[in-house]
Amino acid sequence: MSKLVTLYTKPGSCGQCTNTKRALKTAGIPYQEIVVNESDKQSIDELKLIAEKKGVTATMPYVLVMDMETKDSHDWFGFQPDEVKKLAKELQA
């Protein structure tokens, strides 16, 4: 199972971003990080739209997990340790 994990974070000290990065590293999950600066209005608007469609608050970080074989995706906002644990189990299967 080949998955690409992309982590969208805020610059500087974002506690939820830091905790998510730490959880992914601890679980041995490789990821690519994209820092979304306040001046990147287009990315911020896109993230807000995604959150609106999901009916949640656009809290950083935003994690996007793409299955490279099926092109299915799974995503979440904020620090979600249970999602990281679930992803780690999927990758071990």
C-alpha positions in Angstrom: 0.0 0.0 0.0 1.6 3.2 -1.2 0.4 6.4 0.6 1.6 10.0 0.2 1.1 12.1 3.4 1.1 15.8 3.0 1.1 18.0 6.1 0.1 21.7 5.7 1.4 23.7 8.6 1.6 27.3 9.8 5.0 29.0 10.1 6.3 29.6 13.5 5.1 27.9 16.7 1.9 26.1 16.0 1.4 23.6 18.9 -1.0 21.3 16.9 1.4 21.4 13.9 4.3 20.4 16.2 2.4 17.7 17.9 1.2 16.2 14.5 4.8 16.2 13.1 6.0 14.5 16.3 3.2 11.9 16.2 3.9 11.1 12.5 7.7 10.8 13.1 7.1 8.6 16.2 4.9 6.4 14.2 7.5 6.2 11.4 5.2 7.8 8.9 7.0 9.7 6.2 5.4 13.0 5.1 6.0 16.1 3.1 5.4 19.4 4.7 4.0 22.5 3.1 4.2 25.7 5.1 1.2 27.9 4.4 2.2 31.5 5.1 -0.4 34.2 6.0 0.3 35.9 2.6 -0.7 32.8 0.7 -4.3 33.8 0.4 -5.2 31.2 -2.3 -4.0 28.3 -0.2 -5.8 29.6 2.9 -9.0 30.1 0.9 -8.7 26.5 -0.4 -8.2 25.1 3.0 -11.2 27.0 4.4 -13.3 25.7 1.5 -12.2 22.1 2.3 -13.1 22.6 5.9 -16.5 24.1 5.0 -17.4 21.2 2.8 -16.4 18.8 5.7 -18.4 20.9 8.2 -15.4 21.5 10.4 -13.2 24.4 11.4 -10.1 25.0 9.3 -7.6 24.4 12.2 -4.0 23.9 11.2 -2.4 21.5 10.5 -4.3 20.0 7.6 -3.2 16.4 6.8 -4.0 14.9 3.4 -3.3 11.2 2.9 -3.4 10.0 -0.8 -3.4 6.4 -1.8 -1.1 6.4 -4.8 -2.6 3.2 -6.2 -6.3 3.9 -5.9 -6.1 7.7 -5.8 -8.5 7.6 -2.8 -7.8 10.2 -0.1 -8.4 10.8 3.5 -7.9 14.0 5.4 -8.3 15.9 8.6 -7.7 19.2 10.3 -5.9 19.8 13.6 -3.9 17.4 15.9 -5.7 14.1 15.6 -3.6 11.4 17.4 -6.2 8.7 16.7 -6.0 9.4 13.0 -2.2 9.1 13.1 -2.5 5.7 14.9 -5.1 4.5 12.4 -2.8 5.5 9.5 0.1 3.8 11.1 -1.9 0.5 11.3 -2.9 0.9 7.7 0.7 1.3 6.6 1.8 -1.7 8.6 -0.8 -4.0 7.0 
